[in-house]
Amino acid sequence: MRSDLTVLVGAIAAGGVVMGLSWAPMPGAREPAPIAQAHYDDMSLLVGPGGSAPAPAVDVPAEADRRAADREPVAVALPDLGIRSEVIATGLDAGRGVVVPDDVLVTGWYTGSRRLDARRGATVIVGHRDSREQGQGALSSIEELRVGATIRATGRDGTAYDYAVSTVEFVDKTQFAAAAARIFSLHGPHRLTLITCGGAFDEEARSYESNVIVTAYPVADDTTTE
């Protein structure tokens, strides 16, 4: 099935214009398009030894829902940059764009992506770089993160999950469609992905020309409770 996604992951730059980008999977593409719903990823609760899937007890779905909700991110911290931001859940707007919180100091967890500590796929957090009216945003300098830097995301139950930065990349907005399936993928190793605007600023369009994509992978056996 073919579906379209308009990804609004930029800053409200001078003038308050947010650049959008439409993406549709290529014919025959196996990756599903991101959708505005949370995805169940506690498969270990349902799949027993040997990969069998026994009939769950009546109370398993409720327990699974509770555990999944515990892992929804409510804060993200970048110690090397002195940044800590509240994270709120966000979905798609009427134009199927990923909604970025109005407050530039607040970031948004896209609910069509994975929760923290998932077995696979990306947990995607988006945020503003800056705003003419509000000033510097929560993700204003993420391109300065070095490989290996720690990103700490905190779940709703207070558990903190540490991720180590693997890559920091700039993707021109005209090329973002080609990278969207990879960035929003629900498959592959679990990772945390931060997205904001960056690169050169187009004065005429009043928008940044690129997106900054930071990808970080879990630090093994390093969860704490705040």
Protein Blocks (a to p, Z undefined) as FASTA:
>chain_A
ZZdddddfbdcdehiiacdddddddehiabdcdddddddfblmlmmcghhiacdddfklm
mmmmmmmmmmpcfbdcdfknopacddddddddfkopacddfblkbccddfkbccehiabd
jddddddfbdfklopafklmmmmpcghiacddddfkopacddddfbdcdddfklmmmmmm
mmmpcgdjddddddddedjddfklopafbdcdddddddehiacdZZ
